[in-house]
């Protein structure tokens, strides 16, 4: 790596860490002051709450930190005349922005990777501690449709992957084919193992003298393959559901043909996997519009304007996410399209400064 790239990259990393830690501490401090009365008396739970608050703040703080770090880097280089010196040495604009952009892109990819893990549920864990409730609370009275079957579950514990009082109604059009009742069920190897099962098969030829219904009783029965507990829990309260990326994808695959609204799951997926990339692309756009020298521009005013623009863009994306979540607009229009437009404009600026 060339010397200028190492220098610019290191200064950008330092600026990013300073801004990131400052915003994290600010977020955690404000949250603690707001919810201090709701915290449990246990010191361990209080420390856990602080840690989870810091993790849940990353989704808000990280994109802003990446962009603010570039603004700080650029302003400092302008004030010290380093930026002009780099250009005078023959280093192009595109080459100079490459280290900060790659760092921002790597950090964003790492953050998206974290959203494949339970990290995405940090906010839910935090709220559970504040409300003094168990995160793995049971879901009661779920009635869903899956692969042509109507399923009722009296009680579901997705954390333990167990269910009580499971009833499955197999229906063909308007005809009831069979019913399956189980006292308990355990999710294992991507399917439910029903326990203490009673099955009733109804005849399709309802004529006098033909065979009637039949009953079968068994200890165990495998059923509902691919019907994951998290998908059931999310479908039972789809408007308030939280997802990580794998759970969102699985929810969409599970219920894509079952008549359940998928806007919430699609919004969660785009918010976790697509929207974070607005920060590296906006970083590129700002770089090409920031002043090159402080002689003809008011650096303080320019910095303030770009900070405000950053907050406005971030706020608009946040509002569009809420609109998409409530089905006011399509998630693809409210979340994917703005990121694509930022990417396209950033590519245009790169090509125009070759």
C-alpha positions, 0 to 999 in steps of 0.5 A, spaced: 500 500 500 502 506 498 504 511 503 499 516 502 493 511 502 496 508 509 496 515 511 489 517 509 486 511 511 489 511 518 487 518 519 480 516 517 480 510 522 482 515 528 476 520 526 471 514 525 473 511 532 472 518 535 466 520 532 463 513 533 465 512 541 462 519 542 455 518 539 455 511 542 456 514 549 451 520 548 446 515 545 447 510 551 447 516 556 441 519 554 437 512 554 439 511 561 437 518 563 430 516 560 429 509 562 433 509 569 427 508 573 425 502 569 431 499 570 431 492 575 435 493 581 440 487 579 447 490 578 448 485 573 442 486 569 443 493 569 450 492 566 447 487 561 442 493 559 448 498 558 451 493 553 445 491 549 443 499 549 450 500 546 449 494 541 442 497 539 445 504 538 450 501 532 444 501 527 443 508 528 450 511 530 454 507 525 452 510 518 453 517 521 459 516 524 462 513 517 460 520 514 462 524 519 469 521 519 470 523 512 467 530 513 472 531 519 478 528 515 476 532 509 476 539 513 482 537 517 486 536 510 483 542 507 485 547 513 492 544 513 493 544 506 494 537 505 489 536 500 492 541 495 499 538 497 496 531 495 493 533 488 499 537 487 503 531 487 499 528 482 494 524 486 487 524 483 481 525 487 479 518 485 485 515 488 485 519 494 478 517 496 479 510 495 482 508 502 476 511 506 471 508 501 474 501 502 474 502 510 467 504 510 465 499 505 468 494 509 465 496 516 458 496 513 459 489 510 461 487 517 455 490 520 451 487 515 454 480 517 452 481 524 445 482 522 445 474 520 446 473 528 442 474 534 446 481 534 439 484 530 435 482 536 439 486 541 434 492 542 429 486 543 433 484 549 434 491 551 427 492 552 425 485 555 430 487 561 427 494 562 420 491 562 422 486 567 420 480 562 423 474 559 425 475 552 423 468 550 416 469 552 410 464 550 406 466 544 399 464 545 393 462 540 396 462 533 392 460 528 396 460 521 396 457 514 401 453 511 402 449 505 394 448 504 393 446 512 390 450 517 394 450 524 392 452 531 397 452 536 395 454 543 402 455 546 409 456 543 416 457 546 420 459 540 426 459 544 425 452 547 422 450 540 416 447 543 409 447 542 403 445 546 396 443 544 397 443 536 391 442 531 392 441 524 386 441 519 388 439 512 383 442 507 383 441 500 379 447 497 372 447 502 373 439 503 376 437 510 381 431 509 383 430 516 385 433 522 391 432 527 391 433 534 397 433 538 398 435 546 405 437 545 410 438 539 418 439 539 421 442 533 427 438 531 431 437 524 427 442 521 420 439 522 415 438 528 415 432 532 408 431 534 407 427 541 401 424 543 397 424 536 390 423 534 389 423 527 382 423 524 381 422 516 374 423 513 372 420 507 371 424 500 366 419 498 360 421 502 355 416 500 351 411 504 354 404 505 361 407 503 367 407 508 366 412 514 371 416 518 377 413 521 382 414 527 389 413 528 393 414 534 400 414 535 406 416 540 410 421 535 409 424 528 413 428 523 409 434 520 410 441 518 417 441 515 420 447 514 415 451 519 420 454 523 418 457 530 421 464 529 416 464 523 410 462 527 412 467 532 413 473 527 406 471 523 402 471 530 404 478 531 407 480 524 406 488 525 411 488 531 416 482 529 423 483 529 428 479 524 435 478 523 437 476 516 436 469 516 429 469 519 426 474 515 428 470 509 425 464 512 419 468 513 418 470 506 419 463 503 415 460 508 409 465 507 409 467 500 403 463 498 399 463 504 396 470 504 400 473 509 402 480 509 410 480 507 411 488 507 414 487 515 419 482 513 421 485 507 422 491 510 426 488 515 431 484 510 432 491 506 433 495 513 438 490 515 442 488 508 441 494 503 440 500 507 446 500 511 450 501 504 447 508 503 453 511 508 459 509 503 455 511 497 453 518 501 461 518 503 463 518 496 458 523 494 460 528 499 467 527 498 466 530 490 462 536 493 466 538 499 471 544 498 478 543 496 481 549 499 478 554 505 480 560 501 474 561 497 469 557 502 467 558 509 469 551 512 465 552 518 459 553 514 460 548 509 461 543 515 455 545 518 451 544 511 454 537 510 452 535 517 445 537 516 444 534 509 447 527 512 442 528 518 436 529 513 438 524 508 438 519 514 432 521 517 428 521 510 431 513 510 428 512 517 421 515 515 421 511 508 422 505 512 417 506 517 412 507 511 414 501 508 413 497 514 406 499 515 405 498 507 404 505 505 409 504 500 413 498 497 419 496 501 423 496 494 421 503 492 422 506 499 428 502 501 432 499 495 431 505 490 434 510 494 440 506 495 440 505 488 440 512 486 445 514 491 450 508 488 448 511 481 450 518 482 456 516 486 459 512 480 457 518 475 461 522 480 467 517 480 467 517 472 466 524 471 473 525 475 477 520 471 
